[in-house]
Amino acid sequence: MKSLYRAPEPDVLKPLLDRAAATPEARERIMGHASGLLADLRAAQNRGWVNQFLQEYRLNSSEGVALLSLAEAFLRVPDPETADLLIADKLGEADWRAHTGRSASKLVNSATWGLVVGRALVGEGEAGPLKRLLSRAGEPFVRQAVGAAMRMMGEIFVMGRTIEEAMRRMKKPENKGFTASFDMLGEAARTHEDAERYFQAYVKAIDAVGSDPAAGHSISVKLSALHPRYELPRAYECVPALTDMLAQLARQAADKGIALTVDAEESERLEMSLDIIGGVAALPALKGWEGFGMAVQAYGKRARAVIAWANGLDRIMNVRLVKGAYWDSEIKRTQVEGLGDYPLFTRKAATDVSYLAVAKDMLAAENIRPAFASHNALTVATILEWAGNSHDFEFQRLHGMGDGLYERLVREHGHKCRIYAPVGGHRDLLAYLVRRLLENGANSSFVHQLADARLTEADILADPVAKIAAVGGARHPSIPLPIDLFAPGHRNSTGIDLSDVATLDATVKAVNAPAVKPAAATADVASLVARAHAAFPAWNATPLDTRASVLEKLADLLEQDRERLMAILVQEAFKTIPDAIGEVREAADFCRYYAQQARARLGSVELPGPTGERNTLHLEGRGVWATVAPWNFPLAIFLGQTVAALVTGNTVVAKPAPQTPAIAQAAVELAYRAGVPRDALLLAVGGPDVGQTLTEDHRIAGVAFTGSTATAKRIARTLVADDDRPIVPLIAETGGINAMIVDSTALPEQVVADVITSSFRSAGQRCSALRLLLVQADVADNVIEMLKGAMETLVLGATGNPATDVGPVIDQAAYDKLMAYRASMVTQTIKTLDAPADGLFVPPTLIRLDRVEDLTQEWFGPILHVATWEAGTLSETIAKVNAKGYGLTMGLHSRIARASEVAESEAAVGNLYINRSMIGAVVGSQPFGGEGLSGTGPKAGGPHYLYRFCAERAVSVDTTSAGGNATLLSLDEGGI
């Protein structure tokens, strides 16, 4: 199974193609049956609410996207002012009138009229007749109309708000002959309180469904709803806890005589899921119960191996085969983390091939009771062909979808079909289901193809085996391997797959091996500058391509020596394992990106001019640069500044922070191995006195500094203090009072996850870290309560432990300063944690402020301040943050596009992050650096950075005295 996790797609598909292929005779029968099913589906397009909705509002239409985006947020907005802004934002540009009365569904038509009314008030011109008619009713009427439309959408997507309501609905005539698997919630748990609440919801649901076991309904359980930290580094904690909770639910279901299925999770959790499921399956108390089951996702490369695993358990297992639920997020995660290959298939047709191959295995398995979840007529027809006369399996479909596909099979042919039925409050569950639809509702899916009148039956029923065979199983051309994400510009850095148990164990062992070697302090800074000064002419004369190649070689060496570098980072800089991986990757990214940028941008340029004159612009190195690096990114920033100076032809005296000289020394040694001359890069180790001596030396032609604003100002004064000194450039990147603004349309679960990451990762010791959380007052209590619960899940400890979230701060001085501030704010502290007794651990702390203005300085550690702002005052709130004078990072969480536009135009920050965390800028994608008190620019990892290290020299040559412009003397062009 492990060998398949990230294996090349063609290799995984080759045996699946053979397994999924049908003989020509069988293919003919399958097509005939599929054609009949397709006719049933099309005849039933007037039934099935989700089908009708998708038919009317396709996801590739502006109305479809607008409506789903509105549904995702509207019901959670408590205040009328923000609700009005959201309505105007989502409804204002779409043509809702074109959809009135078109659907066969009264429910869809009623919802459409609500949207027409809203659009009339927010989008029509002043003369619009409907607007004039309704203007007297005003905005409350609009909110009521749109609210009614959203509640109707809730009816479309949600089986029932309670388990009792859902069970009653299953008794309606349209569900005759069908059973249900009730799914009680959408979101994963963020806090232990969430997990306990969800557990009790499952207990209640099992009791309710178990009151009528003859109905045949079952319960679906989501493991990530039962533990807030369901992740591999916390397996020691979550796997036993989840095994125990699942066992309790399974015993309860067994006692009630109903079935229970464990839902599928992201691929990174698969091994843990199998451990939990296997542990419960082996319990003696459940040996005679045949109601236990699990879901398997066919888009995963390990799907077939999981089926073999399930069949090998010493019991009957109910297995629900689904196409997959997390495709977008898994593709993105693999790219972001720079992993070797994807854990899933990148083509929809490849997933269909996998589904068919796995389905054939399931039908042949002795210990598996199969369930096939699909709305695809071809898939259903193929399974029926392979099953022959057997009815010893069931189909499954989603609530509201697939009407017409299964009715005849169930009511006339005796097949079984179960409806996967979401249960929960519309406010929360509708938002979750809509996000799933937006993320996974690809227009290549069968449901969307069915609603597209332009597609023929042959298009819809095309054989996926033939499609994949025709491309040799190749990966989708628009989805490059993570290493090629930035091609053809530069190669992406490679990460480490910490979701693999063996890889995680090996990494933990490597980073805890002794690695830090003392670095000797520099006694004579002047001699280092002299050596670098003497080496400058030869290095500057080295061809640009050669210098760029040296950087690329250095990137390769960084990755080859990654484990040793990570060990130094963990032990010297107290980096957690994920942070250490990220830092080595960023250092390699800087090297490759600046090499690519140098080749593309630093060549000589021919400039226009009159005939008889040649004008060129050349870029040269300036001389010796001093690069002064911080301790919080002692490898990435240290090397980023340094290699930028080197590739532009400068020599460098590089000064690391006094707390982290060992990692700098290791980096410089690798640079020498890569081909940097020893006198072109020299290391100056020491404290502030070394830095001052270095920056005061008149031979220094430029300074690149990252650190505190106060130190940057001192350096700036040093550089201009002597009238006899040349004017030299200073590139300064400093900190900030970084704020995140959250309005009432934001998803609280996403906000809290991003706040935890932005505030407490790296113990809050990032320049970009979130310092000030500003939540709209209408939702502040709920967000803060959830945030407090999420903080309780954090683990403080040694950074060599993969479970650690928050390590110690860098040194005693930082610890004393932060702890003194915490003590001074104890009356305003609303949440803090216990810290280990030994070590410089500053507990993550949440402090309540009365006003935005109350935070006047940056506190560089795991301390977060929270204040509120009033609806309708976004611009004023941004202005208050701007007034602090810093300008590094800002975050915004909002579902209102206009709010994003306001932040983009008014936030005076170098990096604005919308609906995501505020840390982890990626080289080449998110150039990093601030303005005001937060830095000088240009932005590191951006296309303008290298120019600042260069001297520009223009050369103009009069060519008339040497014969003029010879091209003008051609007789063919009319010359003499």
Steps between C-alpha positions, in 0.01 A plus 500: 500500500781741585655461157180630340461812716683738267591266215499636142148510363566285190656227714198487731249508214654224290360206700177691564438540127523125452270437794241763398481406132193322369493256210345631178190290560466619858569857392209481254264374772627767741437776248149377434420492870669837561299653217180389670614636835594826334151525354354444848726770640403751234134421547541568870675832461179663618549316828788512742564840649875507466476375142253777422711756674813400308305492177380856558815642658808338351825552686664652194239778494522827689159432655601156621819618665329807647213299642719237659733765639202679652363177645840416650500814716156661529339295775789550741493882473316637807507873424284668237766739376746228400218286362404787271859537383522128430175504304611796292836338440366164382177597327583832345659384175312181414196466272246329725201599286620260230440211741145583613247227441742283299542218746246222542564529874272737689765513769771615257262751340401638840863543592563671168224754562657586833825568316324707233353720773840539660668577169232758422581699810877471497582486131249682281537861399302775665223470240448127541126438540537216744743703703255789517222265597696339780702795621234590757549164668872567522793276587325283762274372222804406293654313790177312557474407133859383479474326837200309373697400189788377715271298724350342191851410393540342840204281418673406176831396650415387856281197580390641835601743770467223760529124476128471576411736215730309263343168595151639440608629161629156403140376536379724218383326181799614292729303734296179491726197475813693598691495826719777639843546647471808717804728523460719804728796428741664260801669658786328676546575869718800586476462878451222752158650574410462131610138507293420808195674353534305177547174690178560690325581170605159368381332820161668466476414130579133561229489767249661264580279200519197728144561614388359162769254388262338252514817289858405410651846548861544615736766636816646345776613736777745420812436710630855462182619672596306811848641560633851431852380422446200279846510344797265485735684739225471762423137421618394847209701638228499236514139381430344844237765577324456168519122521328518838229743382434304179481179702238656727292609202544163328388309811200729529410447133545124537270497803239696303531273198601768250806555281774755546747615234821698552523778242811551289754768593793667324769264376752617761274345766450167325747294701364636828145434382586139420662457842183630666260302281711187532512536877124525528441222246708263712304556824358168627181676611422589137589166344146396412387842381506549122407867499850651518630676191730754343516726197779477242582776251569379147701810411771385737784298353477257793128427462546150363753415771256622767235264367748212528574608858130511589439160346778361714331593827354209691142619457244625249560866415253731330701710256361810332694588185489872416678704236661739754432810709819705541652517154576874484645524849719192455641624170579839654655355814730276297615798294545732798705244690714413199435126524612247241166418337129514567323242717206502260425499129508830315249411226130442558509207257785343698287510814221330304743228389613450858138484615416226253810296581439525872131422455591177321728408792223572749250283317749213509603547864384241754484724806370822347139604467524761223324834468556705187444874530459649154273716286672385181278288274800333334649406837170356620447305179853357520451383858168339408672317213776371726259404780289286267198368685636585842319757715740461791613861493345843513525827314520836672417850387505845653185655637321692225717366220480206263121498474399268220818297508402259774119503531444234236791290633360514854125473438493273199820295514551458875834673532584688818589870512588714799478880510793681659305756698657804670331600824547828683409864532485687172720779635804275535436194287382685189826698501704179527312320222524799269877515553524130417300564184715798401821307567398173337224594257724486195326553168654170388285311753211289380236714672620815325538325167144375528374857546691621194272478198795542266639156586386192311432160648832380357680786676340422833550123479855507362713212628747628766728202435538605138557862601783414739653240271513761225724725713705214643375571849685831500436764763272790407709751300371795704610344829880486504694305757574720802867522401391660171249739655702810404632367170643614271627773733660297777471163667287479811671386818424152629326438829472205736181297521428502871170317439702183440578322826842367399607835357385682813688259727820531296473879500450515875807282553709717266410838650574380853850376417771736639578754228593841641869588490625819666586784263797714596440872548658736248792695645591724206206623293715743302713221360189319377385812318845542350499145365152539355597837350801345329293209368229721351649575154555134412160388627322788327677406177383138531237436231144547621401149394785354705390690810140383446615140461683526833172596668321206341775267617463645850125428492573138412752472784251647748251230412762226507611611848147574617490274803819643654380856436163421654670353805698821551184707458310289752778503756643850458200709391229287670319441172221243495543223245252649246662842541846352448386330180346826383816695569729271302250507214480879506879531492513272195216695339688827546805353330313365198270800464778757512704293255208499258431869556863592445509326164172658395553856623864590547634481146608809308217688330511684167320835531344712222672807357571695180678344207873502535485436873505182711352511854523213746421447866713264708445369853805439717571413859545792738783356711494344846160450660433443867207265555366494855258216570252429782481199729139417413588398141870433543537295181238624254544874554873467563546330164228694316670833562844357439440317173315802360813707557725228360310430178503872416879502510562628852714344766350457846590515866205322659414547866261251659312571821712426808247235607531297177857492363520122446236485228662797325838330509349183352340707221825676415686169482242375250537821300874435470428145380261646243777715353489833684862619545604503864580871497177586320294387800629545853327435831509760780387337825417705806261738668398862441860622519593287196198628312581860582863465395391339176243763402732787596771384258516739203583216264152355548303585186158389624320347796218245497347467846212305653409558862347760729390844391721661766812324370413589141481866597837481674657351188342771285648769724839331487500498121447878478688613809831567320493767229802342331327165455338409166121478498422130513168314481332342802250220452316460830230248585357549848196404706150629547180516699331262259121492512236259372151640444206260516143586400181310571495324162825318577496131584592477872669161467726627224570823689603315814728260313672790323529703821664210685749454216570870455538582869660200666695307239874555553405616851381823341857586404440600139506851362172422326327349805153614597509739797154660493177317421209732417165321495168656409316550828192307385693171484790568735377294796460186289834540322687572822343204678597268216850649495542437871399138451741458210783645710442222753598242239849648456800305629798686649825310509833412346508580131653166410169339596270487195196561721629836619312805377675768705864483599706729723584857410850572381681620815470621856468865406203430273343279765535760775358779284197298388425359845520846656251630245264208563514575872412863437194397295369229731169679564431510125614145429208283393690183419844358564653155533725317740864480394769240574695584812839462332588714203422843360134430427271799471142367514274596210294786636185680385454857626179704462539865403232769514618679187720449198713790620593323824773291336794729435796267448591161363531215749716237333363178642187285541282785624183595315284803566132511404265795461171558322373728226152599395324395182531757224831639625748293299673803347526672837639184660765464230589867547555443873739215424679710238538781753735286708765567236593137437424336169613140479205258488124521535231235476134515407237232539183581309273347239423847360703578189455873556664466842804345330510789254488752785785326680708481182458872432529632856729268700849652510684168533751309296310171520123466518355151563132438431316197640823321594775507760742793512830312509700286262566729204622296204802618301393621157129475582467733799797740505548604861577834659332802652485876494496782754653375824505148354770536237641675199434254220555362244324180596703184557416217264354740247591615150640838606729387781824439310507846339565661839830314527620630163676807369346617172738627234388652173740517206439720196726470192500736200549267203499767225875557530555129431286472191151572638209262478596253229146361471387830349751468213329202333412570133197271541358749749538794266846617603750659259 
